């Protein structure tokens, strides 16, 4: 798997690493059709914006302050995302954390 091949020093790519997780694990509730909590992940622009909570989803370079990251690691099942699925794996969560810490850069084609 590409996750295992990813060296710790390599930058995390939104396109290669984060987007596929969003598609697989998040879009069913936060996609174009259904935006739970007023939050969508079907475009990068929406993904970076706050939902109804008004709390910024991603604070570049600051995973601990990023609401999205908080919800991925929460122990509270009512808060934790994805809500109707298993939590993301440790490796997936690590990718989000590293990507945010590296500045939450976008390397895709369309925003």
NORTAZI-V743561 format. One line per field, one symbol per residue. phi: phi as a letter, one per 30 degrees, with the letter a starting at -180 (. if undefined). burial: b if it has 24 or more other C-alpha atoms within 12 Angstrom, else e. Layout:
phi->???
burial->???
This chain:
phi->.dddddddddddceddcdeddeddccddcbcddbceiiccbdbdededdddddicedbceibedcceededdceddddcdcddcbddddeddddddddddddjhdcbcdcc
burial->eeeeeeeeeebbbbeebbbebbbebbbbbbbeeeeeeebbbbbbeebbbbeeeeeebbbbeebeebbbbbbbbeeeeeeebbbeeebbeeebbbbbbbbbeeebbbeeeee
